[in-house]
């Protein structure tokens, strides 16, 4: 993050590369990548990360959650 300012797009891109946690300004090392949004998350935030899906995707969501664990 250049010049002391945080660029949201740069943070997102770095999270997708596995360089930072998907939660803005989190300094913990990412450990898992979400199969749905492709962001990486640290141990603390991967436990609380979720997506709201239409009812027809509930089984897929359950499978995605299991992949994160």
Long-range contacts (C-beta under 8 A, 24 or more apart in sequence): 12-39, 15-39, 15-40, 16-40, 21-45, 22-49, 32-68, 34-64, 34-68, 35-64, 35-67, 35-68, 36-64, 41-68
